[in-house]
C-alpha cells in the first residue's frame, strides 16, 4: 500500500534525486522537507539511502482521515443517498442547503443566531431565502 510520507533531512551532503511518480527532491545540505508517495515497505530502505549522505533523517506518514472526516466526505459525496429527492430542484444551489438536516434547509436546521448573521452579512443568503419556492420552510 502506498502512503504519503513526510521527510525532513538536516545537514549532510547535497543531493538531488527523482523517484517515479514523485516530484524531484533537492537537498542543499541544510534543512529540507519533502513529501513522497511510497509503499510502506520501501520507506526504511529509502531512509537508509538518504542517511548515506550524512544528514539526520526523520520520516513520518501523513495523517489519514478520521472516521468523522470519512463520514463527512461520504455525506458530501451522496453515499447511500443516491435516490434521495430534495424538497425543491433549486435546493443544491441554495445558500441554505444543509445535507445533515432532515429537510435539508439551514433556515430551519441552523441556530437562529447563525441564520440572522447570514442574512445580515451575505447577499446570497438573503436572495436565496426571498426566492425560495418553499419560503424557508424546508
PyMOL commands that set and color helices and strands:
alter all, ss='L'
color gray80, all
select helices_A, chain A and resi 40-51+67-76+91-93+106-109+112-121+123-131
alter helices_A, ss='H'
color red, helices_A
select strands_A, chain A and resi 2-10+15-17+25-27+31-39+56-61
alter strands_A, ss='S'
color yellow, strands_A
deselect
rebuild
show_as cartoon
